[in-house]
Amino acid sequence: MTLDPHIALLGMTTLVVGYLMAVAGIQKSALEWRRRKRTCPSCGRHIEARVCSSCGSA
């Protein structure tokens, strides 16, 4: 069984279009590379766990 050139072209075109859409989304700030660090709205410290360790223990 050999790979049909039309199927190979369709696969490569799909990958290129997906890559270009991801790059465009990142440039327009619609996508982010990573999640930003969460900040506690009460004390302003960075939240490492599910809740703020300094505010949640009160």
C-alpha positions as CSV (number, residue, x, y, z in Angstrom):
1,M,0.0,0.0,0.0
2,T,1.5,3.4,-1.0
3,L,0.7,6.8,0.2
4,D,-1.5,8.7,-2.3
5,P,0.0,12.1,-3.2
6,H,-3.4,13.8,-2.8
7,I,-3.8,12.5,0.8
8,A,-0.2,13.6,1.6
9,L,-0.8,17.1,0.2
10,L,-4.1,17.4,2.1
11,G,-2.3,16.4,5.4
12,M,0.5,18.8,4.9
13,T,-1.8,21.7,4.0
14,T,-3.9,21.0,7.1
15,L,-0.8,21.1,9.3
16,V,0.5,24.3,7.7
17,V,-2.9,26.0,8.1
18,G,-3.2,24.9,11.7
19,Y,0.3,26.3,12.5
20,L,-0.4,29.6,10.8
21,M,-3.7,30.0,12.7
22,A,-1.9,29.3,16.0
23,V,0.8,31.8,15.2
24,A,-1.8,34.5,14.2
25,G,-3.7,33.8,17.4
26,I,-0.5,34.3,19.5
27,Q,0.4,37.5,17.7
28,K,-3.1,39.0,18.2
29,S,-3.0,38.0,21.9
30,A,-6.0,35.8,21.5
31,L,-3.8,32.8,22.6
32,E,-1.1,32.6,25.2
33,W,1.9,30.4,25.3
34,R,1.4,29.7,29.1
35,R,-1.1,30.5,31.7
36,R,-0.3,33.7,33.5
37,K,0.5,33.5,37.2
38,R,-2.7,33.9,39.3
39,T,-2.7,36.8,41.8
40,C,-4.8,36.8,44.9
41,P,-7.4,39.7,44.7
42,S,-7.2,40.2,48.5
43,C,-3.5,40.4,49.3
44,G,-1.9,40.6,45.8
45,R,0.4,37.6,46.3
46,H,0.9,34.9,43.7
47,I,-1.3,31.9,44.1
48,E,0.6,28.6,43.8
49,A,-2.1,26.2,45.0
50,R,-5.9,26.1,44.5
51,V,-6.4,28.9,47.0
52,C,-4.2,31.6,48.5
53,S,-2.3,30.1,51.4
54,S,-2.1,33.4,53.3
55,C,-5.8,34.3,52.9
56,G,-7.4,30.9,52.9
57,S,-6.1,29.8,56.3
58,A,-7.9,32.7,58.1
